[in-house]
Amino acid sequence: MQRHLLSLLLALVVASSMAQEHPTASGLPVNGTMQMPRFLQPGDRVAVISPCSATDSATVIGGCRTLADWGYQPVLGKHVLAEHHGFAGTADERAADLLWALRDTTVRAILCTRGGDGAVQLLSRVPLSAFTSHPKWLIGFSDVTALHSAAVSAGVMSIHGSMCHAISSMQGTDTVSQALRRLLAGKLPHYRVAHHELDQPGTATGMLVGGNLSVFCALAGSHVDFLNRPEPLILFIEDTGESMTKVDRLLHQLEIRGILGRLRGIIVGRFSDYRHPENGFDDMYYMLHYYLQHYAIPVAYAFPVGHARLNNFPMIEGATVRLTVGTDGTSLQFLSP
């Protein structure tokens, strides 16, 4: 079985390397500061790379099959199946794959195989100019949040969304995978979520940034910190395996940096695999509400984004959105540039 998988993987590599080139398309400027990469067309090439932890051939093959079913041509990074101390190759190897995918004018999107750890190691090896030379969609979540932060800092939108395992587990037919498929084809999302008892009502418009809380907080003050963007921000947060005590600490890091005080709105996604009760609170959401209720901004709880395959809908990092939180539920609309 393993030999069959590796043979199929090799076939995908060969087929991808023989694909015809497509003309270069520039990104669309948004308010003079952000670029929206071109949406995909049938036959477009999608680079599949592993910038974080090591993965397995079945995961890569499954993701490539779904991309092919959607009408795209997967092309594999040289080190997509490498392994080095638990990472998918050395930092230099993973950075080389990311730079290749960003600079190749025939590649129209980049799908990460998985998260885990290690994306931060690439940020000193990949200049921000690499994201802007040929703007394209970067897709992933979890540890890939570090790369989203770099892309948005460079002025290019990206997609916080499902990776290889998730899009292949149901052959790409589940609602989350189909939402990603529609987005890649150019249909901007408009999400409506049920009311949560802790929701703080209000309406706000701003630039959407966010993802894994512990990952982007670790970039504080750096040149790749998307919270340095001068635009009004709407922040979405999620995490997994982090204690309530640590999340408390990270939230207050945002407070003392002045970030919370200038946010237009907050979207609280899924927090999973944490121990509770802890820190005097029975639940993560109640702990967050204890602090966030003092900010006169809309806050939406239990938004379907995070480490849950069927509750991780794609979010466009760097896009302008309108967040409306009311007694009848939450609306998140991505506005056309």
PyMOL commands that set and color helices and strands:
alter all, ss='L'
color gray80, all
select helices_A, chain A and resi 2-17+57-69+91-103+119-122+129-133+142-154+164-169+175-184+213-217+226-228+244-256+259-262+284-292
alter helices_A, ss='H'
color red, helices_A
select strands_A, chain A and resi 28-30+34-36+45-49+73-76+107-112+137-140+158-160+190-193+202-212+233-240+263-272+299-300+315-317+320-326+329-334
alter strands_A, ss='S'
color yellow, strands_A
deselect
rebuild
show_as cartoon
